[in-house]
Structure formats: C-alpha cells, structure tokens
Amino acid sequence: MQERDNKSLFPQKRFIQSPHRYLSTAIAPPSKTTSKSPFKKWPISMIESQGDYQQDAAILEPIISGPLYSAQSKLPTLPIPNLKDTIDTFLPTALPLIESQHEGRQFIEACKAFPQQAQALHQKLIHRKEGGLWNDSSWLQLWWNTDGYLKIRDPVTVNVSYFFHFADDPTIVAHHDPGSEAPSGSDFESPSESPPTPTPTPTPTPITTQAHMGIKRGAAMLHASAEFRKLICSGSFHHQRIGRKEPKTPLCSAAFKYMFNACRIPRREMDSYRIYDPSLHSHCIVARKGRYFAVDFVDLNGDPVSLDLLEERLQQCIDLADGNGNGNGNGNGNSSDGEIPMLGWLTSSDRDSWADAREEILRVGGTDAKQALEKLESGALMLCLDDDEPFSKKQCADVFWTGNHSSGHNRWFDKSIQLFCTKNGKAGLQGEHSMMDGMPMIAFSDYITKQSYASAKAKSSTNIGMKGGEGVEDIFANCYPTLTLGNSRVESMISKGQLCTALSILWYHSDNEFTCIYIQYSIYGTRLITFSSFCITAKSDFCTLVSDHEQHVQSFQGYGGTFIKKAGYSPDAYAQMAIQVAAYRLHGKQVGTYEATQMRPFLHGRTETTRTVSKESAMFVKRMGMLANFQDNAASVDEKKILLKNAVNSHVKYIGGAAKGKGVDRHFFGMAMLADEKDKIPDLYSDPVFMRSKKWKVSTSHLTHENIENWGFGEVVPDGLGVAYAVKSDSCIFNVSARKEHGWTERFGHLLEEALLEMKGLHESSPPASKL
C-alpha cells in the first residue's frame, strides 16, 4: 500500500539464495489429516519462500489450480518504458519542487543528459526482462519483495503493516442497550467481481448478550473466514477482474498463496515467509492476554464448525488465559515469578533482534519450542481477543494499528492475517504487507463483513460428537516452564531488575547481598543476553515506538463521492488535490507525494507510484493560497475551478498511465538495482531535486468499502505523513499518521477539512462561510 525509501540510493543488489530454498520440515502433528479434505495435498508440507513469486508459483499453482489461477498464463508481464517516455513523464512531477534558479538549471541539464547516461543501465534491465529467467514473471517482483520488505530491518508494526476497522455487526446487541434494533441488512452493494456472498437469510433478530461481545463477533468472523479459506486454498475462488465493460481485465492471483496458513519468519539480514499445506492444518490461532491457542475451526470437509462450537472454544481460551480454567491468569503484559513470558512483544522488535530472540526460544525451549512455533506459524490466521473497549474511530485505530500499550503483547505481528475483536464488539484486521498488498485482503474483508453473527447463526449446523474443549490447545504450555526458568539464576534476576540500555548494570538484592550483572548489547561483541532480557527490551522498544507516533482520524461529513461525481470529478483525484492543498499549507510548499497504484493486471505485479505533484497541481494549490478564502469573487472562483479541473485531469492521466506500466519510479529503481562499480551513474540520480521528488513526505493510499469504517498505515519517512483515505457516498475519511514530535496529524486533518469545504464552495452560487 505504501512505498518506503531505500536506506541508500543503491540498495544491496545481490544476495545469496539458500540451496535449501524449499524446506520440508518435521512439523508438529497436524490438527487433522483426512482424505475428505477439499485441498490437494502438497508434495512438501511447508514452503519457506525467499520472496520469489515465480518459484513459489511453480510448485503450488499447478497443484491448487482451479479458477483462482486459471488466468495466470494469460497475463502480460510488466513492461519497461523507454527512457524518453520516462524522463518526459517524470519532469513535470519534479519541476514544482525546485527551490532555486541554480538548482533548476542543474536539474534540467541532468534530465537532458539522462537518456544517454542511462542507456547502458536501461539495456541491462531489458536483458534482465527478456533474458530468459524472468520470462514467466516480473523483472521487478523479487527485488521488490526482498529489498522493499523482507530485508527491511525496522519493526513491521507501524513501518510495514496496515489495519482495517470494520463496521459494527448490528445483530449483536449489548445487554445494556435494549433499544437497539438490527437493520434488515447492509446497504453495501457488492461489486460485480466481489467474492460469493454468504447464503441469504431472513431478517436477522438482534442477539442480546452480557458476555464478552468479542466472542460472538470473533466466532462469526472465524465462521466466514473458514468459508473464504476453503475457496482460496482449493482454488475455487474465481480470479478477480477489473473494468466496467466486458471483457474485463483479469488480475494476478499470486498473492493469495500467502493469505492463509502463512507467517513471516525473522532472519538476520533477510526474513523468509513460510506457507503451510492447508490440507494438514485445520486450526486457527486465538490470542488472549499474551497466550496463544490452537483452535480447530473447520471440519473434515474444510467447512466451518458450528457457531455454537466456535463460541465454546473461544470462551475456553478466555477462561484459560484469565485463570478461570487451568491457566495462571497472567494478562497484564508483564512477566514476573510464576507468570508466563509475553512472547508477543518479541514480534514487535526490529527484525534482527526478533531473529536473535527466536533462535533463543529454540535453543532454550528445544523440540517443544520448535513444535509450538510451527503450530502458531501454520495456523490459518490469528484472532486476537482484547479487553479494550474503544468507541471512537480514533480509539479503534490505536488498538488495531499497534495494539497500543494495552494490547500490544496480545499480537503476533508476523502472521499474515490478524483479526481483532474487543470486549465491546469492535472488530478489525491487520495485514502483514511483505508478500501481499491490500487488494486481496479487501476481497477477504468484503466476504467476512457481509456475514453477520445472526446470519451465521441461522445457517450454522450442529457438529455432532464435537466438544468445545477438545479442539483447544495452549500452544506454548509445555515451553513456559523452560522459557520462564531459562538457563540460570540470571533469568529471574533480570525479570525483577531494571534493564538499562547499551552496557547495563543490573542490581538484585538477595540474602542481604548485591549481585552485579553486566549485559553487553553490542552486536559485534560477546553478549550475555538471557531470554527475559529479550522480552523486557522488546516491550520497552515497543512502548517507545507507540509513544513516538500518533494518529488523527478526520471524519469529514460535509459531502462525499456523490457530490464529487456530480461536479464532474474523479473522487480519488479530487481527494488527492485536497491532500495537496493541506500539505502545501502545512509545509509552506509542495512536497513529494506518493499514491499507491496496483499493478496486478501484470503477472506477479504489485504496485507502481502515482506522483500527485504536477505542474497543474502546483498552479492549483498556489492559487488556493496559504489561507482559506470563502469570500472569493466570481472571477476568482471560476479561475480556481479551471485549475482544479486541470489538476484532477492531470492526476487521472498519470494514474491511468502508471496502471499500464508507464510509471517512472519502478523504472528508476530497476536501473539503480543493476548499477555496479563499472557503470556510469546518471547525474540525475544524485540531483537534489530528483532526491527531493522521491522522498515521500506524504504517502497516501485510497480504499473505499462500505463495511470498512477506517483504515491506516504509518509514515514512510521520519519527517513524513501517512494518509489513508476513503471517499464514501456522503463522507470522506482520512487516517493521518506521523511521529508525535512534529505535531502534524491534527493540524493536517483540520487543513483537509478546510480544503474540502473551500473546494465545494467553488461549485456553489454563494460560497459558504467557513464552518471551522
């Protein structure tokens, strides 16, 4: 959904692939194996992907086959634009960012010289595409998956993953709200290419409950998730298509392989991604107060077990974690004597630290730990049952983005899908972004949000002979004694002491004596780091990361897509111009702005950059000025309308070209990846205007779905903004994220609302006075 700057202009260009690229491992005993399974058995039980769509597809797509992958062989491969087209497309997006005459002259000269200076690199790129190795794939995908994601060492939370906040389920009513009534159904009209909807049911009756509402919401979502998983893993889900007229354009289905029974695996230098044979695993993972349970949620045919049984099993997870069953009830996110370590904190660490901690788990925990991790990684997806009771969009965003300080330990950030249910029935999702962009996840979300609790209840059958407690397993139960005790007395000392940074001194008072332990953190020197120190450090780093960031949700109710279309504009491009006005007023100038554009019409395509800054957008924002003006005369209004129309049309043209493989940023990236010491590096690549134009101080992405209340992601540069938005019929929602130190998010939200009101005023005979 968003693009991150590389650590340097030319990131690492070569990496060694493991000779054991695909690993068949001795995994923990599967939950069920049956000849009735709808899924075709894989030749190996698990694939450990190194980020190569082509090699993963070669093994799995012929086996899974079906309608999901039926169009793969017909998809075109990602093209490479010619150098002249690239520079001609790029130049207008950078001209508004020039800050001096000298800088401008130097930049123009660099652009003129680029086609000749880049010719050798361009030919290398063409040879890569046409040289045989990538004939049946994308020349870009392996670089993008690895250098853009799996090699990034930052924590995935905030920096990589994104969240959705789902609309409430109106058929679940809390006991304290007797006046609530459930509507007859959703007013969301599914697109023609949306997934099959659950079987229609009569008007649902509201279910009144005094229990943890997350149990009912979670059970309903697991029920629908099981159905969607069966469609995907059997290949019977029809591949997606786009377009208003037939024949519509088919989209690549490669990413769906990484949706279920999948997990990112931390490794030093570069992570891997494991995907497990779904025929061997009938369980999902349920997280509760930092404990992880394997819960069987499908039957022998791959269909969901009954809703009643799912509720029983979720209740048992809560009882065990809360201490009402056989658990010890540790759920505050801290570790102390007699309490289990909060392993979830570890997954929020930077990737190298998490890789080291995972190795320590395996070293200390042995076979039990190995089987436990594989049980968790092989789960279909994860459901996190939280005790938070958020109400507003902002409160929900904080819980669903990171877990916040209250529920961050109740996550496993590497899972491909994490569903969230709070105590008051709010629900959301977090997607791990490495191998799958947001559009496949929207298909999943579309399916599960169309099935309410009441409709699932109405069609759910009874599973005869199955009992709630039989399908629940505390995954790390056999590991906790070892992980808690560790190797020595140092373990308990660290858990009770104060862990400092760098080279620390830990004092522990025991038997009237003080013991001093030195903990060396340098990655280059020797280290005495015990398992508890990993958890403590991970929690501290997570809390700092969360505290350093903030979000603001601007829920604009003035108008939405209906008015924008009636006025003759593309809703997406119109929203982008409002973002440009707000950014201009925030920074006092235009800045590099990125909008993600999907490239799935091409085989193994992911995204391309749509650059929002243009000569037309520059003219519009400058005419709008630094301050809102709701009292313009007729001539000024007409001028602004013309400039707005030109800016919108320019954006529509750019995004249309980018979607056809005519964008510039992936072309620039590909040539940079092939540059070595022998090559003459084009002057443009070191030009300050070029560098400024690709520093995404405003990173944006658009997703509109009637059952998604809000969604968001983090900024991609430290001094940037992340802006996720939706343009609904009569409203616009913007989720703005940034580092808290800047104090930008609320200001930017205010400027967005101001711009939207001012832009609407251009189309009214009597522009309204400011409502702000």
C-alpha positions in Angstrom: 0.0 0.0 0.0 2.8 2.4 0.6 6.4 2.7 -0.6 9.3 3.2 1.7 12.6 5.0 0.8 15.5 2.7 0.4 18.3 3.1 3.0 20.5 4.3 0.2 20.2 5.2 -3.4 21.5 1.8 -4.5 20.4 -0.8 -2.0 22.2 -4.2 -1.9 21.9 -5.7 -5.3 23.0 -9.2 -4.8 22.1 -11.7 -2.2 22.8 -15.4 -1.7 19.8 -17.7 -2.0 19.8 -20.7 0.3 20.4 -24.0 -1.5 17.5 -25.4 0.6 15.0 -22.9 -0.8 12.0 -25.0 -0.1 12.1 -26.9 3.2 10.1 -29.9 4.1 10.4 -30.0 7.9 9.4 -32.3 10.6 6.5 -30.2 11.9 4.2 -30.7 14.9 1.5 -33.3 14.4 -1.3 -31.7 12.3 -4.7 -31.0 13.7 -6.3 -33.3 11.2 -5.4 -35.1 8.1 -8.2 -36.6 6.1 -8.9 -38.0 2.6 -12.1 -35.8 2.6 -10.1 -32.6 2.6 -11.1 -30.3 -0.2 -7.4 -29.3 -0.6 -5.0 -31.1 -2.8 -2.0 -32.3 -0.8 1.3 -30.5 -1.5 4.4 -32.6 -2.3 6.0 -30.9 0.7 4.4 -29.9 4.0 5.8 -26.3 4.0 7.4 -23.9 1.6 9.9 -21.4 3.1 9.8 -18.6 0.5 12.7 -16.3 -0.1 10.4 -13.7 -1.7 10.3 -15.1 -5.2 6.7 -15.3 -6.6 7.9 -17.3 -9.6 9.5 -20.2 -7.7 6.6 -20.4 -5.3 4.1 -20.4 -8.1 6.0 -23.2 -10.0 5.4 -25.6 -7.1 1.9 -24.6 -5.9 -0.2 -23.2 -8.7 -0.2 -26.5 -10.8 -1.3 -28.3 -7.6 -4.0 -25.9 -6.4 -5.1 -24.8 -9.9 -8.8 -24.0 -10.3 -10.5 -20.7 -11.4 -8.3 -18.8 -9.0 -5.1 -19.4 -11.1 -6.8 -20.0 -14.5 -5.8 -16.6 -15.9 -2.1 -16.6 -14.8 -0.7 -18.0 -18.0 -2.6 -15.3 -20.0 -1.4 -12.3 -18.1 1.2 -9.9 -19.7 4.5 -9.3 -18.0 5.5 -6.0 -16.6 6.8 -3.7 -19.4 9.8 -1.4 -19.3 9.1 2.1 -20.6 11.6 3.7 -23.0 14.0 6.3 -21.5 12.5 9.3 -23.3 9.0 8.4 -22.1 10.2 8.0 -18.5 12.0 11.4 -18.4 9.1 13.1 -20.1 6.7 11.7 -17.6 8.9 12.4 -14.6 10.0 16.0 -15.4 6.6 17.7 -14.7 6.3 16.0 -11.3 9.6 17.4 -10.1 9.6 20.9 -11.5 7.3 22.3 -8.8 9.9 21.1 -6.2 12.8 23.2 -7.5 13.9 25.7 -4.8 16.3 28.0 -6.6 17.3 29.1 -10.1 20.7 27.4 -9.9 19.1 24.2 -8.7 16.6 24.4 -11.6 19.3 24.8 -14.3 21.3 21.9 -12.9 18.2 19.7 -12.7 17.2 20.4 -16.3 20.7 19.6 -17.5 20.6 16.3 -15.6 17.3 15.4 -17.2 18.5 16.2 -20.7 21.6 14.0 -20.2 19.7 11.2 -18.6 18.6 9.2 -21.7 22.2 8.9 -22.9 23.8 8.4 -19.5 21.2 5.7 -18.5 21.3 3.8 -21.8 23.7 1.1 -20.5 21.6 0.5 -17.4 18.4 0.5 -19.4 19.8 -2.2 -21.7 20.8 -4.3 -18.7 17.2 -4.0 -17.5 15.8 -5.1 -20.8 18.2 -8.1 -20.8 17.0 -9.0 -17.3 13.4 -8.9 -18.5 14.0 -10.8 -21.8 17.0 -12.9 -20.9 15.0 -16.0 -20.0 15.0 -16.1 -16.2 12.0 -13.7 -15.8 10.1 -14.5 -19.0 7.3 -16.1 -16.9 7.3 -13.5 -14.1 8.0 -9.8 -13.4 11.6 -8.5 -13.6 10.7 -6.4 -10.6 9.0 -8.7 -8.1 11.9 -10.4 -6.4 13.7 -7.1 -5.9 10.5 -5.6 -4.5 9.6 -8.4 -2.2 13.1 -8.6 -0.8 14.7 -5.2 -0.8 11.4 -3.5 -0.3 10.2 -5.8 2.5 12.0 -8.9 3.6 15.4 -7.1 4.0 14.0 -4.1 5.8 15.1 -4.4 9.5 12.6 -2.0 11.0 9.8 -3.4 13.1 6.8 -4.5 10.9 4.3 -2.8 13.2 4.0 0.9 12.3 6.5 0.6 9.5 5.1 -2.2 7.3 1.6 -3.5 8.4 -1.7 -1.8 7.8 -5.1 -2.1 9.6 -8.8 -2.1 8.8 -11.5 -1.1 11.2 -14.7 -2.9 10.3 -18.2 -1.6 10.7 -20.2 -2.8 13.7 -22.3 -6.0 13.5 -25.8 -4.7 14.1 -27.1 -8.1 15.0 -25.1 -8.3 18.3 -26.6 -6.0 20.9 -25.2 -5.4 24.3 -27.5 -6.1 27.2 -27.4 -2.5 28.4 -28.8 -1.2 25.1 -32.4 -2.6 25.0 -33.5 0.0 22.4 -31.1 -1.1 19.8 -32.5 -2.8 16.7 -30.8 -4.6 13.9 -31.4 -3.4 10.4 -32.6 -5.8 7.8 -29.2 -5.9 6.1 -26.3 -4.0 4.8 -26.8 -1.2 2.3 -23.5 -2.0 0.7 -23.9 -3.2 -2.9 -21.2 -5.6 -3.7 -19.2 -5.0 -6.9 -19.8 -7.5 -9.7 -16.4 -9.1 -9.1 -16.7 -9.4 -5.3 -16.4 -12.8 -3.7 -19.5 -15.0 -3.4 -21.7 -13.7 -0.6 -22.9 -16.0 2.2 -26.2 -17.6 1.7 -29.0 -15.0 2.2 -31.0 -15.4 5.4 -34.2 -13.9 6.7 -34.1 -10.6 8.5 -31.8 -11.3 11.5 -33.0 -10.8 15.0 -30.7 -8.9 17.3 -28.7 -11.2 19.7 -28.7 -9.7 23.2 -25.6 -10.7 25.2 -24.0 -10.0 28.5 -20.8 -11.9 27.6 -17.6 -10.7 26.1 -19.0 -9.4 22.8 -15.7 -10.2 21.1 -16.6 -13.9 21.4 -19.7 -13.6 19.3 -18.1 -11.2 16.8 -15.0 -13.4 16.7 -17.0 -16.6 16.1 -18.9 -15.0 13.3 -15.7 -13.8 11.6 -14.0 -17.2 12.0 -17.0 -18.8 10.5 -16.9 -16.6 7.4 -13.1 -16.8 7.3 -13.3 -20.6 7.1 -15.6 -20.4 4.2 -13.3 -17.9 2.4 -10.2 -20.0 3.2 -11.8 -23.0 1.6 -12.5 -21.0 -1.6 -8.9 -19.8 -1.7 -7.0 -22.9 -0.7 -9.0 -25.1 -3.0 -8.5 -22.7 -5.9 -12.3 -22.5 -6.5 -12.5 -18.7 -5.9 -12.7 -17.0 -9.2 -9.8 -14.8 -10.1 -10.5 -11.1 -9.7 -11.2 -8.8 -12.7 -11.5 -5.1 -13.1 -13.2 -2.9 -15.6 -16.7 -1.7 -16.3 -17.2 -3.4 -19.7 -16.6 -6.9 -20.9 -14.1 -8.3 -21.5 -12.8 -7.3 -18.1 -9.1 -7.3 -17.2 -8.1 -10.3 -15.1 -5.8 -9.7 -12.1 -2.9 -11.7 -10.9 -3.7 -14.2 -8.1 -0.2 -14.9 -6.9 -0.6 -13.0 -3.6 -3.5 -15.2 -2.4 -1.0 -18.0 -1.7 0.3 -16.0 1.3 -3.0 -15.3 2.8 -3.8 -18.4 4.9 -1.6 -20.8 6.9 1.3 -18.3 6.4 3.7 -16.4 8.6 6.7 -14.1 8.1 9.9 -15.6 9.8 12.6 -13.3 11.3 16.1 -13.9 10.0 19.3 -12.0 10.2 19.7 -9.7 7.2 16.6 -11.0 5.3 13.4 -12.6 6.5 11.7 -15.6 4.9 8.0 -16.3 4.5 6.5 -19.7 5.4 3.4 -21.1 3.8 2.0 -24.4 5.1 0.0 -27.1 3.3 -3.7 -26.3 4.4 -4.7 -30.0 4.0 -2.6 -30.7 7.1 -3.9 -28.0 9.3 -7.5 -27.3 10.5 -6.6 -24.8 13.2 -6.6 -21.1 13.6 -4.7 -19.2 16.4 -6.5 -17.4 19.1 -4.5 -14.8 21.2 -5.7 -13.9 24.6 -3.7 -11.9 27.2 -0.4 -12.8 25.5 -1.2 -16.6 25.4 -1.7 -18.4 22.1 -4.2 -21.2 21.5 -4.6 -23.5 18.5 -8.3 -23.8 17.9 -9.8 -26.2 15.4 -12.3 -24.2 13.4 -13.1 -26.3 10.4 -14.4 -29.9 10.0 -13.2 -32.8 7.9 -14.5 -31.2 4.7 -12.9 -27.8 5.3 -16.2 -26.2 6.3 -16.6 -24.1 9.5 -17.6 -25.9 12.6 -20.9 -24.7 14.1 -21.1 -21.2 15.5 -22.0 -22.6 19.0 -18.9 -24.7 19.0 -16.7 -21.8 17.9 -18.2 -19.7 20.8 -17.5 -22.5 23.3 -13.9 -22.8 22.1 -13.3 -19.0 22.3 -14.8 -18.9 25.7 -12.4 -21.7 26.8 -9.5 -19.6 25.5 -10.6 -16.7 27.6 -11.1 -18.9 30.7 -7.7 -20.5 30.4 -5.9 -17.1 29.8 -7.9 -15.3 32.5 -7.3 -18.0 35.1 -10.8 -19.4 35.2 -9.7 -22.7 33.7 -6.3 -24.3 34.1 -4.3 -21.1 33.2 -2.5 -18.9 35.6 -4.2 -15.7 34.5 -1.2 -13.7 33.6 -2.6 -11.0 31.3 -1.1 -7.6 32.1 1.7 -7.7 29.7 4.4 -8.0 32.4 6.5 -11.0 33.4 7.3 -11.9 37.0 7.6 -15.0 39.2 5.0 -17.7 38.3 3.9 -15.8 35.2 4.5 -16.7 31.6 6.8 -14.6 29.3 4.9 -12.3 26.9 6.3 -13.7 23.7 4.2 -11.3 21.6 6.4 -8.4 22.5 9.3 -10.1 20.6 7.5 -9.9 17.3 7.3 -6.1 17.5 11.1 -5.7 17.7 13.4 -4.8 14.8 13.9 -7.8 12.7 17.4 -8.7 13.7 16.6 -8.6 17.4 13.5 -10.7 16.8 15.6 -13.2 14.8 18.0 -13.5 17.7 15.2 -13.9 20.2 13.5 -16.6 18.1 16.8 -18.5 18.0 17.0 -18.2 21.8 13.5 -19.6 22.1 14.5 -22.6 20.0 17.8 -23.0 21.9 16.2 -22.8 25.3 12.9 -24.5 24.5 14.2 -27.3 22.3 11.8 -29.6 20.5 8.8 -28.3 22.4 9.5 -24.7 21.3 10.1 -25.8 17.7 6.8 -27.5 17.6 5.0 -24.7 19.3 6.3 -22.1 16.9 5.4 -24.2 13.9 1.9 -24.7 15.3 1.5 -21.0 15.6 3.0 -20.2 12.2 0.9 -22.9 10.4 -2.4 -21.6 11.8 -4.9 -20.5 9.2 -5.0 -17.0 10.7 -5.0 -15.3 14.1 -7.9 -13.9 16.1 -6.9 -11.6 19.0 -9.5 -11.2 21.8 -8.8 -8.0 23.6 -10.3 -6.4 26.7 -10.1 -2.9 25.2 -13.5 -1.1 24.8 -12.8 1.5 22.2 -15.6 3.7 21.0 -14.4 6.3 18.5 -12.7 5.7 15.2 -9.5 7.2 16.7 -9.6 4.8 19.7 -10.2 1.8 17.4 -7.4 2.9 15.1 -5.0 3.0 18.1 -5.9 -0.6 19.1 -6.0 -2.0 15.6 -2.8 -0.4 14.3 -0.4 -1.5 17.0 -2.4 -2.9 19.9 -1.4 0.2 21.8 0.0 -0.1 25.3 -2.9 -2.1 26.4 -2.9 -5.0 23.9 0.4 -4.9 22.1 1.5 -8.1 23.9 -1.6 -9.9 22.6 -0.3 -9.9 19.0 1.9 -11.9 16.7 2.8 -9.3 14.2 4.3 -11.8 11.7 1.0 -13.6 11.0 -0.3 -12.8 7.5 -3.8 -12.0 9.0 -4.7 -10.9 12.5 -8.3 -10.3 13.2 -9.2 -8.2 16.3 -12.3 -8.3 18.5 -12.7 -6.1 21.5 -14.8 -6.6 24.6 -17.5 -4.3 23.3 -17.7 -6.0 19.9 -15.5 -3.7 17.8 -13.6 -5.6 15.1 -10.7 -5.0 12.7 -7.8 -6.6 10.9 -4.1 -6.2 10.4 -2.3 -7.4 7.3 1.4 -8.2 7.1 2.4 -6.5 3.9 5.6 -8.3 2.8 4.2 -10.7 0.2 0.6 -9.4 -0.3 -0.8 -6.0 -0.9 -4.1 -4.7 0.3 -6.4 -5.6 -2.6 -6.6 -9.4 -1.9 -7.2 -8.5 1.7 -10.1 -6.3 0.7 -11.7 -9.4 -1.0 -11.3 -11.3 2.2 -12.7 -8.4 4.3 -15.6 -8.0 1.9 -16.6 -11.6 2.4 -16.3 -11.7 6.2 -18.0 -8.4 6.9 -21.1 -9.4 4.8 -21.8 -12.2 7.2 -23.3 -11.1 10.4 -23.5 -13.1 13.6 -27.2 -13.7 13.2 -26.9 -14.9 9.6 -24.0 -17.2 10.6 -26.2 -18.5 13.4 -29.1 -19.1 11.1 -27.2 -21.3 8.7 -24.8 -22.9 11.1 -25.2 -26.6 11.5 -24.6 -28.7 14.7 -21.4 -30.6 14.8 -22.4 -33.9 16.4 -19.8 -35.5 18.6 -17.6 -32.5 18.8 -17.0 -30.9 22.2 -15.7 -27.4 22.8 -12.7 -28.3 24.9 -11.4 -31.0 22.5 -10.3 -28.5 19.9 -8.3 -26.1 22.0 -4.6 -26.3 22.7 -2.4 -23.9 24.7 0.4 -23.8 22.2 3.3 -22.9 24.4 2.1 -24.7 27.6 5.0 -27.2 27.5 7.5 -24.4 26.9 6.6 -21.9 29.6 8.5 -23.7 32.4 11.7 -23.7 30.4 11.4 -20.2 29.0 10.5 -18.8 32.4 13.3 -20.5 34.2 15.9 -20.1 31.4 19.4 -21.2 31.9 20.3 -19.9 35.3 19.6 -17.6 38.2 20.3 -14.7 35.9 16.9 -15.2 34.4 14.9 -14.3 37.5 17.3 -11.6 38.4 16.7 -9.8 35.1 13.0 -10.2 35.3 13.0 -8.4 38.7 15.6 -5.8 38.0 15.8 -2.7 35.9 17.1 -3.2 32.4 19.1 -0.3 31.1 20.4 0.4 27.6 23.7 -0.4 26.0 26.1 -1.8 28.6 23.9 -2.0 31.7 24.4 -2.8 35.3 21.6 -4.8 37.0 21.4 -4.8 40.8 19.5 -7.5 42.5 19.0 -7.7 46.3 19.2 -11.3 47.6 20.2 -12.6 51.0 21.4 -9.2 52.0 23.9 -9.2 49.2 24.1 -7.3 46.0 24.9 -9.0 42.7 26.1 -7.1 39.7 25.5 -8.4 36.2 26.8 -6.8 33.1 24.7 -7.2 29.9 26.5 -6.4 26.7 24.3 -5.4 23.8 26.8 -4.8 21.1 26.1 -6.9 18.0 29.8 -7.1 17.3 31.0 -8.2 20.7 30.2 -11.1 23.0 26.9 -11.0 24.7 25.3 -12.3 27.8 21.6 -11.9 26.9 19.0 -14.2 28.5 15.6 -14.8 27.3 13.9 -12.5 29.7 16.1 -9.6 28.6 14.8 -10.1 25.0 11.2 -9.7 26.3 11.9 -6.8 28.5 13.8 -4.9 25.8 11.2 -5.7 23.2 8.4 -4.3 25.4 10.4 -1.2 26.1 11.2 -0.6 22.4 7.5 -1.3 21.5 6.2 1.2 24.1 8.7 3.8 22.8 7.6 3.2 19.2 4.0 3.5 20.0 4.5 6.6 22.2 6.5 8.3 19.5 3.7 8.1 17.0 0.2 9.4 16.8 -2.9 9.2 14.5 -5.7 11.5 13.8 -9.0 10.5 12.1 -10.6 13.2 10.1 -14.2 12.1 9.6 -15.5 14.7 7.1 -19.3 14.6 6.9 -19.8 17.6 4.6 -20.1 15.6 1.4 -18.6 12.7 -0.5 -18.4 10.9 -3.8 -21.9 11.7 -4.8 -21.3 15.4 -4.9 -17.8 15.0 -6.4 -19.0 12.9 -9.3 -21.9 15.3 -9.9 -19.4 18.1 -10.1 -17.6 16.2 -12.8 -14.5 14.9 -11.0 -12.9 11.6 -10.2 -13.4 11.1 -6.4 -9.9 9.8 -5.9 -8.2 12.6 -7.8 -10.3 15.2 -6.1 -9.4 13.9 -2.7 -5.7 14.0 -3.8 -6.0 17.6 -4.6 -7.5 18.3 -1.2 -4.4 16.5 0.3 -2.2 18.7 -1.9 -3.8 21.9 -0.6 -3.5 20.7 3.0 0.2 19.6 2.6 1.0 22.9 0.9 -0.5 24.9 3.8 1.2 22.6 6.4 4.7 22.8 4.9 4.5 26.1 3.0 5.4 24.3 -0.2 4.6 21.2 -2.2 6.4 18.0 -1.1 6.9 14.6 -2.7 3.6 12.8 -2.6 3.0 9.1 -3.3 -0.2 7.3 -4.2 -0.1 3.5 -4.5 -1.4 2.1 -7.8 -2.0 -1.6 -8.2 -0.2 -3.5 -11.0 -2.0 -6.8 -10.7 -3.1 -6.7 -14.4 0.5 -7.9 -14.9 1.9 -11.2 -13.9 3.3 -11.0 -10.4 2.7 -7.3 -10.3 2.4 -5.4 -7.1 2.3 -1.6 -7.1 3.6 1.5 -9.0 3.9 5.1 -7.8 1.4 7.7 -8.9 3.1 11.1 -8.3 0.5 13.6 -7.2 2.7 16.7 -7.6 2.4 18.1 -11.1 2.6 21.5 -12.9 -1.2 21.5 -12.8 -1.5 20.7 -9.0 1.2 23.3 -8.3 -0.9 26.0 -10.1 -4.0 25.0 -8.2 -2.5 24.9 -4.7 -0.7 28.2 -5.2 -3.9 29.9 -6.4 -5.7 28.5 -3.4 -3.0 30.1 -1.2 -1.8 29.5 2.3 -5.0 30.6 3.9 -8.6 29.6 3.1 -10.7 32.2 1.4 -14.5 31.7 1.4 -15.3 35.1 0.1 -13.8 35.0 -3.5 -15.4 37.0 -6.3 -16.9 35.2 -9.3 -13.8 35.6 -11.5 -11.5 34.1 -8.8 -13.9 31.2 -8.3 -14.0 30.4 -12.0 -10.2 30.5 -12.2 -9.8 28.1 -9.3 -12.4 25.8 -10.7 -10.5 25.6 -14.0 -7.2 25.0 -12.2 -8.9 22.3 -10.1 -10.3 20.6 -13.2 -6.8 20.7 -14.8 -5.1 19.3 -11.7 -7.7 16.5 -11.4 -7.4 15.5 -15.0 -3.6 15.5 -14.8 -3.8 13.1 -11.9 -6.2 10.8 -13.6 -4.0 10.7 -16.7 -0.9 9.9 -14.6 -2.6 7.1 -12.6 -4.0 5.7 -15.8 -0.5 5.5 -17.3 1.0 4.1 -14.2 -1.6 1.3 -14.1 -0.5 0.4 -17.6 3.2 0.1 -16.7 4.1 3.6 -17.8 5.1 4.9 -14.4 8.6 6.1 -13.7 9.6 5.0 -10.2 9.9 1.3 -10.8 12.0 2.0 -14.0 14.3 4.3 -12.0 14.5 1.6 -9.2 15.3 -1.2 -11.6 18.2 0.6 -13.3 19.6 1.6 -9.9 19.5 -2.0 -8.8 21.7 -3.1 -11.7 24.3 -0.4 -11.3 27.7 -1.6 -10.3 31.2 -0.1 -10.0 31.8 -0.3 -13.7 28.7 1.7 -14.6 28.5 5.4 -15.1 25.8 6.6 -12.7 23.5 9.1 -14.3 23.8 12.6 -12.9 20.1 12.7 -12.3 20.3 10.1 -9.5 22.4 12.4 -7.3 20.5 15.6 -8.2 18.8 17.2 -5.2 15.6 17.8 -7.0 15.4 14.2 -8.0 16.1 13.1 -4.5 13.5 15.5 -3.1 10.9 14.3 -5.5 11.3 10.7 -4.3 11.2 11.5 -0.6 7.6 10.7 0.1 6.8 13.2 2.8 3.1 12.4 2.1 2.4 8.8 1.5 -1.2 8.1 0.5 -3.4 5.2 -0.4 -7.2 5.0 -1.3 -9.5 2.3 -0.2 -13.3 2.7 -0.1 -15.6 -0.1 1.2 -18.9 0.4 2.9 -18.1 -2.1 5.7 -14.7 -0.6 6.4 -15.1 2.3 8.8 -11.5 3.4 8.7 -8.0 2.1 7.8 -4.4 3.2 8.1 -0.7 2.7 8.0 2.4 4.5 9.1 4.5 7.3 7.5 7.4 6.1 5.3 10.0 8.7 6.2 10.7 10.1 9.7 9.5 13.6 8.7 6.5 12.4 6.7 2.8 11.7 6.9 0.9 8.5 6.2 -2.6 9.3 4.8 -5.1 6.5 4.2 -8.4 7.7 3.0 -11.9 6.6 1.8 -14.4 8.5 -0.3 -17.8 7.3 0.6 -21.1 8.5 -0.9 -21.7 11.3 1.6 -18.5 11.5 3.6 -14.7 11.3 3.4 -12.5 9.6 6.0 -8.8 10.3 6.4 -6.5 8.5 8.8 -3.4 10.6 9.3 -0.3 9.2 11.0 3.1 10.8 11.8 5.7 10.9 14.5 4.3 12.7 17.5 7.2 15.2 17.8 6.0 17.1 14.7 2.5 17.7 16.0 1.2 17.4 12.5 -1.7 15.0 12.4 -4.5 17.1 13.9 -3.3 20.2 12.1 -3.3 18.2 8.8 -6.8 16.9 9.5 -8.0 20.5 10.1 -6.4 21.7 6.9 -8.0 18.8 5.0 -11.5 19.7 6.2 -10.8 23.4 5.4 -9.7 22.5 1.9 -12.7 20.2 1.2 -15.1 22.9 2.3 -13.4 25.6 0.2 -13.3 23.3 -2.8 -17.0 22.7 -2.5 -17.6 26.4 -2.2 -16.2 26.8 -5.7 -19.2 25.0 -7.0 -21.9 26.8 -5.2 -23.5 30.1 -6.3 -22.9 31.5 -2.8 -19.8 30.0 -1.3 -20.4 29.2 2.4 -18.7 30.9 5.2 -16.1 28.8 7.0 -17.6 26.3 9.4 -14.3 25.8 11.1 
